[in-house]
Amino acid sequence: VQLQASGGGLVQAGGSLRLSCEASGSIFRINYMGWYRQAPGKQRELVAIITTGGSTTYADSVKGRFTISRDNAKNTVYLQMNSLKPEDTAVYYCYAQDRLGYWGQGTQVTVSS
């Protein structure tokens, strides 16, 4: 499984960004996909995941602001991030799980105050 993430950037507080992650390769056994993030000096943390059945899980810190969705025809997962805060600044990583876990390359999200 290969994951290609895109969509990061610089935005002011209160703004929005959308991240995309396209999966390719042996994707048929993927159970769920999602996003993690890692801020400088902090551990990588879960942001949101979505299962093949469409069930979603969010970190408390992003509930009500972020929305994860998927387009099965495009093998792509999206993370719509609204009302961004400076504390959302981090490198965001796409993740997919079948029997193994797979990471995409990180994409930087910077929120200025």
C-alpha positions as semicolon CSV with decimal commas, in nm:
position;residue;x (nm);y (nm);z (nm)
1;V;0,000;0,000;0,000
2;Q;0,130;0,342;-0,093
3;L;-0,018;0,664;0,038
4;Q;0,016;1,003;-0,127
5;A;-0,086;1,296;0,087
6;S;-0,138;1,653;-0,023
7;G;-0,306;1,976;0,077
8;G;-0,106;2,122;0,363
9;G;-0,003;2,485;0,381
10;L;-0,006;2,807;0,575
11;V;-0,334;2,956;0,692
12;Q;-0,445;3,216;0,944
13;A;-0,631;3,118;1,258
14;G;-0,996;3,061;1,180
15;G;-0,922;2,952;0,827
16;S;-0,967;2,619;0,652
17;L;-0,761;2,360;0,471
18;R;-0,840;2,026;0,313
19;L;-0,595;1,738;0,315
20;S;-0,616;1,451;0,069
21;C;-0,464;1,105;0,083
22;E;-0,479;0,870;-0,212
23;A;-0,409;0,501;-0,158
24;S;-0,267;0,274;-0,424
25;G;-0,133;-0,078;-0,445
26;S;-0,291;-0,367;-0,255
27;I;-0,573;-0,170;-0,101
28;F;-0,842;-0,437;-0,090
29;R;-0,781;-0,540;0,269
30;I;-0,756;-0,194;0,416
31;N;-0,973;-0,176;0,729
32;Y;-0,946;0,194;0,792
33;M;-0,759;0,505;0,692
34;G;-0,699;0,823;0,876
35;W;-0,479;1,108;0,982
36;Y;-0,230;1,155;1,260
37;R;-0,027;1,463;1,339
38;Q;0,296;1,546;1,513
39;A;0,382;1,887;1,646
40;P;0,744;1,984;1,728
41;G;0,855;1,823;2,052
42;K;0,536;1,619;2,085
43;Q;0,433;1,264;2,017
44;R;0,238;1,168;1,709
45;E;-0,133;1,168;1,786
46;L;-0,452;1,049;1,625
47;V;-0,657;1,316;1,452
48;A;-0,932;1,118;1,279
49;I;-0,995;0,780;1,123
50;I;-1,265;0,636;0,899
51;T;-1,341;0,268;0,849
52;T;-1,437;0,098;0,527
53;G;-1,793;0,103;0,658
54;G;-1,781;0,477;0,710
55;S;-1,756;0,488;1,087
56;T;-1,548;0,778;1,212
57;T;-1,343;0,859;1,519
58;Y;-1,205;1,199;1,610
59;A;-0,967;1,335;1,867
60;D;-1,153;1,547;2,120
61;S;-0,943;1,847;2,022
62;V;-1,079;1,849;1,665
63;K;-1,439;1,738;1,713
64;G;-1,678;1,982;1,555
65;R;-1,404;2,145;1,348
66;F;-1,257;1,864;1,136
67;T;-1,441;1,620;0,913
68;I;-1,295;1,304;0,766
69;S;-1,453;1,152;0,457
70;R;-1,368;0,906;0,184
71;D;-1,426;0,860;-0,187
72;N;-1,404;0,488;-0,248
73;A;-1,405;0,530;-0,625
74;K;-1,090;0,740;-0,598
75;N;-0,936;0,543;-0,309
76;T;-0,897;0,877;-0,138
77;V;-0,957;1,002;0,214
78;Y;-1,005;1,368;0,291
79;L;-0,966;1,574;0,605
80;Q;-1,158;1,899;0,598
81;M;-1,018;2,127;0,865
82;N;-1,220;2,433;0,962
83;S;-1,178;2,693;1,236
84;L;-0,810;2,616;1,250
85;K;-0,615;2,714;1,558
86;P;-0,242;2,775;1,606
87;E;-0,230;2,457;1,815
88;D;-0,330;2,261;1,504
89;T;0,012;2,339;1,360
90;A;0,186;2,008;1,293
91;V;0,301;1,767;1,030
92;Y;-0,002;1,563;0,929
93;Y;0,046;1,201;0,827
94;C;-0,194;0,981;0,636
95;Y;-0,229;0,627;0,770
96;A;-0,385;0,304;0,643
97;Q;-0,432;-0,027;0,822
98;D;-0,480;-0,380;0,693
99;R;-0,271;-0,656;0,854
100;L;0,002;-0,394;0,867
101;G;0,012;-0,022;0,913
102;Y;0,123;0,213;0,638
103;W;0,225;0,576;0,658
104;G;0,224;0,840;0,390
105;Q;0,470;1,122;0,375
106;G;0,387;1,408;0,606
107;T;0,234;1,733;0,496
108;Q;0,296;2,049;0,694
109;V;0,003;2,248;0,828
110;T;0,091;2,583;0,982
111;V;-0,173;2,803;1,145
112;S;-0,067;3,157;1,224
113;S;-0,226;3,361;1,501
